[in-house]
Amino acid sequence: MKEVIQIEGGHKLSGNVRISGSKNATVALIPASILANGPVTICGVPNISDVESLAILLRELNVQVIQNSTDHLVIDTTEMRNKPLDHPAVTRLRASYYFMGALLGKYGEVKMKMPGGCYLGPRPIDLHLKGFEALGATVDYSQGYYTIKAKKLVGAKIFLDISSVGATINIMMAAVHAEGRTTIENAAKEPEIIDVATLLNKMGAQIRGAGTNVITIDGVDHLSGCFHEIIPDRIEAGTFIIMAAAAAEKMTIENIIPQHLESLLSKLSEMGVSMEVNVDRVTITGGCKLKAVDVKTLPYPGFATDLQQPLTALLTQAEGDSRIIETIYSERFKHCVELQRMGADIEVGPSNSLIHGPSKLFGERVTATDLRCGASLVIAGLLAEGITEIHEIYHIDRGYDDLDGKLNALGAKIRRVEIE
């Protein structure tokens, strides 16, 4: 038996939806918390399967994990032991690589399997490894395991060839106990990096410049426990904003930071979407005629690669030809094949897609090939005539907290069904 999501299209959404804590911040904050010598309480943790996988890995390291309410996680490292990470959970999510930086920073040694996650084309971790080597570590890869060791970590000037979020956070975590000053140049600027730096600074780290392209870390000897609230999930917020533009009469998306969504909001405004933006919420009024737009994904604050797939579903309803150019993950177009099954008129080329709109979409059996492809198909299902059945929904559960529950509360007709 396996679970699928079935969506009956054509039902208008209305009401308010509250956005959960950031998935991309959470999956870095949890490994970062093991650097503390004392309990860390993280508030606003989304109920997603990636958190369950990370909790398994914490327990493998003999870390106590207590979920004392729906969104509070207490991580206590008092009895923690460093041991090789070879549990299947390592290969279930890409963010398991954050244990490399955290364990290297804390113990000077880490051994773990190659991390997994959604396949979006080549996603090498060589920048992470080069950063560790610059701090004085040796890296060995054999028989599917990385072994990273350092007698002593020493601060260094590190220039990232690509402003990678993962590498920026991983090097930051490895450097918090390094002797002297570490400078990361061409650092990524994503809000999630600021959130991780904020947590580490609350513990006692000395990190400056997070959110700019130069981050400095002055090594410290000791980090203690703290309390931290996660920022709202800008990708979940963006997904619901796109859903509202696609299928809402009037819908308010709450618990957002509009500044984190400027590239999306300006693009939707260009499309003709009617919206009212306030301090921590945005209200979308549907029924507007949509115009085609061109989108190019770029590192933050540019248009998020994680939102190009959901946006594609909306662009099938826009008048004219829209082009999406993907500069971050070249193969992030598997959703286009699934949307074509539903009646979308999309041409896919190298690192780009051309969407001819508007297209009438029809319910069909489709497959979520990755997390954001799943979101794209949910949006298409809301728009389609008839029933859309989405398979491989574990991808969706990896990154969206109670997506179907939130949509049903807004008036959608969506359910989970077990099939053979």
N, C-alpha and C positions, 0 to 999 in steps of 0.2 A: 504493500500500500504506500502511496505517496500523496502529499498534499499539493493541491493547486488552488489558485485564486480564480474565482469566476466573477466577472463584472457585467452587470446588465447596463448597457449604455443608455444615454439620452435623459438621465435624471439630473436636474440642475442642483448645484451645490449652493447652500446658503448658511450663514451663521458664523461663529468664531472658532478658530483652531489655535491651540497653544503649541508653540514649537519647543521641542525637547533640547537637552544639552547637546553640544557639538560632538558628533561621532569622531571626526578627525582629530579633535582635541583630546577626547576621552582616551582613545587608543594610544596616545603618547603620554598623557598624564598618569595613567595607571602604571606603566613601566617606570616613569620618572619618580613615582612615589617610593620605590624601593631604595632610593638613595638616602632616604631619611632614616635616622636612628630613633625611631619612635612612631606612634600611630599617625597616619595621615587620613583625614576625613575629606572625601570628595562628594560634593553635593551637586545634584542636577545630572546624575549619570543616566544616560538613555538606556531603556530596556531593549538591547539589541544582542544578537548572538555573538558579535565580536567581543563584547564585555565578558560573556560567559567563557569564551576561549581564553581570554587574558587571565581571568580568575583561576582557571585550571592551571595555567603556567605559573601563577603566583604560588599556588598550593604545592606545585612541583618543587618550588624553591623553599618550601616550609614557611611561607608567609601566611599569616592568618588573614582571611578575607571575611568581613562581616557585612552583610547587606541588612542594615537595621531599619530601613524603611524603603519605600518604592524606589527612591532615587539617591539614597545615601550609601556610600561605600566606605567602610573603614578598613584601611590596609595597615597591618601591624607587622613590622619586620624584626621584632625582638628575637624570634627563634630562627631567623632566616639562615639558610645555608646555600652557598654557591655550588651548583652541580650542573652537568650537561643538560641542555634542553633538547630532548628528542621526542617529546610527546606529539601525537598527531595534530594537536591544536596549533603547533608551530607552523605547520603547512596549511592550516585553514585560513590564516589571515596574514596579510603582508606586514601589518604593524608589529608582528612579533619581533621584527628586527630592532625595535627600540630597546629590547632587552640587551642587545649588543652594547650600546652606549652606556646604559645604566649599570650593567654588571661590570663592564670594563672600568668605568669610573669608580665603582665601589670597591671592587676586589682586585683590579689589575689583570683580570683573566676572565674569559668567557668561551664556552664551547657550545655551539648550537647548530641545529639543522638549517638548511636553506629555507628562508621564509616563503610563504605562499601568497594567496590572494587572487583577485580577479585578473584574468589575462587581458591586457590592453595593449599588447605589443611589447617590445623590449623595455624592461624596467630594471636596469642594472643597479647594483648597490656599490659600484666601484668608488663613487664619490665618498660614501660613508667610510669605506675601508682606507682610502687615501688619507682621509681626515684622521682616522685612528693612528695610521702609520706616522703622520706628521707629529702626533703627540708622543711618539716613541714606542708604539706597539708594533709587534710583528703579527702578520696575518697568514694563516695557513689554511688551505681548503683541500680536504681529501676525504674520500668515501662519503660525500654528501654533507660533511660537517665543516663549519668554520671554527677554527681555534684562534683566538685573538689574545695576545699576552703582552704585558709590559712590566718590566722590573720597577719602572717608575714612569709616570706620565708627566711630561713637561710641556708647559704652555708654548704655543707656536703661532705663527701667522699662517692662516689657511685661506687660500682663494678657491672658491667653488667654480668649476668650469660652467656649471649650470646651477641656477639658483633653486636647488632642490629643497623642498620642505623637509623630507625625511632626513637628508644628510645634515641640514642645519640643526634640527632637533637632536639627532644622534650625537653629533660632535659636541653640541652644547652640554649634553648629559655626561659625556666622557670627560669633558674639560673642567667640570665643577670642582673636582678634587686635584686637578693637575697643578704642578708647582709653577707659580708665576702666572703670566697673562696669556690668554689665548684670544686671537682676533680672527673672526670669520668674516671674510670679505666676499662680496656678491652673495650675501646671505638671502634666503627667501624672506618675504615680508608678511606672509599670511597671518591672519588673526590668531590661528591656533598656536603659532610660534610664540606670540606675545603671552598667550594663556599659559603655556608650559614654562616660560621664563618667569612669569608671575608666581606660579607655584614654587619653583625652585628658589626664587628670592625670598618667599615667605619662609622657606625652610632654613634660609641663612646663606644662600648662594649670592655671589656678587656678579650679576649679569646686567649689562647696560646695552642699549641700542636695539633691543628686540622690536621688530616692526620696521626697522630701517635696513639698508643693505650692508651695514657694518655692525657686528655684535662683538662686544668684548666681555670676556669671562675672566675674572681674577679668582684663582683657585683658593678654596677654603678647606680647613681640616674636618669640619663637623657640620652636618645638616640635621635638623631636628624636625619633629612632626608638626603638622599645621592643619588648618581648615581651609578648604578652597571650593568656590562655586564655579562650575564650568560655564563658559560663554554659550549663548544659543547657537544652534546648528544652522549656519548660513546656507548649507546645501539643502537641508530639509525645508528651511524657510523658502528658498528659491523654488524648490519643487512644488510646494503648496501655492506659491504665488502664480506659478505657471499653470497649475491646475485650475486656480480661480479664473485666470484669464481665458482658459479653455472652456470651462463648464459651469461657472458660477453666475447666479443672479446678482447677489451681493455677498461678499465674504471678507472677513477680517482675519488677518494672520497676526497673532500676538506673540510677544516675547521674541522680538527680533532686534538686531542692531542695523538700522538702515544703511549706515556707512559701509557695512560689509557687503551690501547688495547693490551698490551704486551702478556697477557695470550692467547688471541684469535689469534693474529698474529703468535705466536710461534706454536700454534696448527695447523694453516693452512699451515705453512711452513713444518711441520711434514707430513701433508697430501700430499704435493707436489705442492701446489699452487704457481704460479710464481708472485712475487710482489716486488715492489720497494717502500721503505718507506722513505719519506722526512720529513721535520720539521713539516708541518701541513697538509700533504696529503699522500695518499697511492695509487699507481697505480697497478691494477691487470690485468694480461694478461691471458686470458682463454685458453682452449684447452689442459690443462695438464691432465695426467692420475692421478686420485686421489687414495690415499692409506687410508685404514681404520685406525682409531685412537681411543684411549680410553680417555674419558673426565670425570673429577670429578669436580662438581661445589663446589666452596668455597667462603668465603667472600673475598672482594678485598684485595690484588691484585690477588687472585686466579681467576679461570674461572667463569665468571658471570652467575648466574642462569638464568638471563633474556636472555642470548644468547644460552642456550642449546637447546631451542625449534627451533629457526631458523637453528642452526647447524645440527639438526637432519635431516632436509630436504636435506641438502647438503650431509650428510653421506649416504643417500640412493643411492648416485651415486659413492661411494668409493668402491674400490676393497677389499673384505674381510669383517670381522665382527668388528663392532665398538660397544663399550659399553659406555653408559652414566650413571654415578652414581650421583644422586641428593642428596646433603646433607643439602639443605636449605629448599626447599618446597617439601615434600615427595610425594605429589599427582600431581606434575607438568608434567603429561604424557598424558593428554587428547588429545593433538595434534597427538599422535601416532595412536589413533583410526581413526582419520580423514585421516592421511597419508596412513594408511592401505587401506582405501576405494579407494585411488588413485593408489594402486598397490605396496606400500612399504611393505617390508618383515621385520616386527619389532616384537620382543617379549618383553612384558612389565612384569617386576617383581616388588617386593617391592622396591621402591625408585631407580629403575634402568631400563634401556631399552637396548636391544641388537638389533642392526641394521645389517641385512645381506645385503651386497651390491655386485654389483650394481643392482638396480631394475629399470625397465622401468615404468615410471609413466604415468597415463592416466587422462584426465580431468574428473571431477566428481563434484557433488553437495556436498559441505562440509560446516562445521560450525566452525566459530571462537569462541571457548569456553572461551577464554581470550585474552588479548592483544598480548602476544608473540606467542600464538598459531596462531593468525591471520597472524603474520609475517611469521611464518613457512609455512602456507598454500599459501601465496603469492609466496614464493620461489618455493614451489612445483608446483604451477600453471605455473610459468615461464618455468619450466623444462618439464612439462607434455605434452603429445600429446593430442590435442583437447582443448576444453573449460572447464575451472574450474570455478565454480560458488561458491563464498564464501558468506555465510549468517552470520547474527549478526555482521555486520562490524562496529557497534558503538564501539566495543572493540578496533578495529584498530585505529579509529579516536581519541580515548582517549590518544594515545601516539605517533602517527606518524603524522607529519606535511606534508600534501599534498603528501602522499605516491604515490598515483596513478599518480598525475601530474608529480612528479619527475621521475617515471618509464617510463611514456610515452615519456618524453623528452629524455630518454636514448634509446628509440627504442622498448620498450615493447608495447604490444597491450592489454591495460587494460581499462575498462570503468565501470561506475556506472549505474545500471539499476534499475528502480522501477518495482517491481512485486507485484502481489496480494497475 
